[in-house]
Amino acid sequence: MGTILLVILILALIGVLPTWNHSRSWGYGPTGITGIIVVVLIVLLITGRL
């Protein structure tokens, strides 16, 4: 379950990059938030809590 969630969040991180046309005006805010969520999930997977 955790691996599936991690893959979905990595895809979301790629989707909010400001290089895409739909997210160009968003800036780097969504990328940073999604990146933090991915890092937290990686730490939780490594420690075995997820």
KOLTIBA-665517 format. One record per residue (C-alpha): x, y, z. Coordinates in Angstrom, 1 decimal. Each point is the difference from the previous one (the first is absolute). Example, Ala and Ser with C-alpha at 12.3 -4.5 7.8 and 13.67 -1.06 7.14 Angstrom:
BEGIN
SITE        x        y        z
SITE     12.3     -4.5      7.8
SITE      1.4      3.4     -0.7
This chain:
BEGIN
SITE        x        y        z
SITE      0.0      0.0      0.0
SITE      2.8      2.4      0.9
SITE      1.8     -0.7     -3.3
SITE     -3.1      0.8     -2.0
SITE     -0.5      3.2      1.9
SITE      3.6      1.0     -0.6
SITE     -0.3     -0.7     -3.8
SITE     -3.1      2.1     -0.2
SITE      1.6      2.9      1.9
SITE      3.1     -0.1     -2.2
SITE     -2.3      0.2     -3.1
SITE     -1.7      2.9      1.7
SITE      3.3      1.7      0.5
SITE      0.8     -0.3     -3.7
SITE     -3.5      1.3     -0.8
SITE      0.4      3.2      2.0
SITE      3.4      1.0     -1.5
SITE     -0.3      3.5     -1.4
SITE      1.3     -1.1     -3.4
SITE     -3.4     -1.4     -0.9
SITE     -2.5      2.3     -1.7
SITE     -2.8     -0.6      2.5
SITE      2.2      0.8      3.0
SITE      2.2      2.7     -1.3
SITE     -1.7      2.8      2.0
SITE      0.0     -1.9      3.2
SITE      3.7      0.6      0.8
SITE      2.0     -2.3      2.2
SITE     -2.4     -0.2      2.9
SITE     -1.8     -3.3     -0.9
SITE      3.3     -1.6     -1.0
SITE      1.4      0.8      3.5
SITE     -3.0     -1.2      1.8
SITE     -0.2     -3.3     -2.0
SITE      3.8     -0.4      0.4
SITE     -0.3      0.3      3.8
SITE     -2.7     -2.6      0.0
SITE      2.1     -2.4     -2.1
SITE      3.0      0.4      2.3
SITE     -2.1     -0.6      3.1
SITE     -1.5     -3.2     -1.6
SITE      3.5     -1.2     -0.9
SITE      1.2      0.4      3.6
SITE     -3.1     -1.8      1.2
SITE      0.6     -2.8     -2.4
SITE      3.6     -0.3      1.0
SITE     -0.8      0.0      3.7
SITE     -2.8     -2.6     -0.5
SITE     -2.8      2.1      1.4
SITE     -2.1      0.0     -3.2
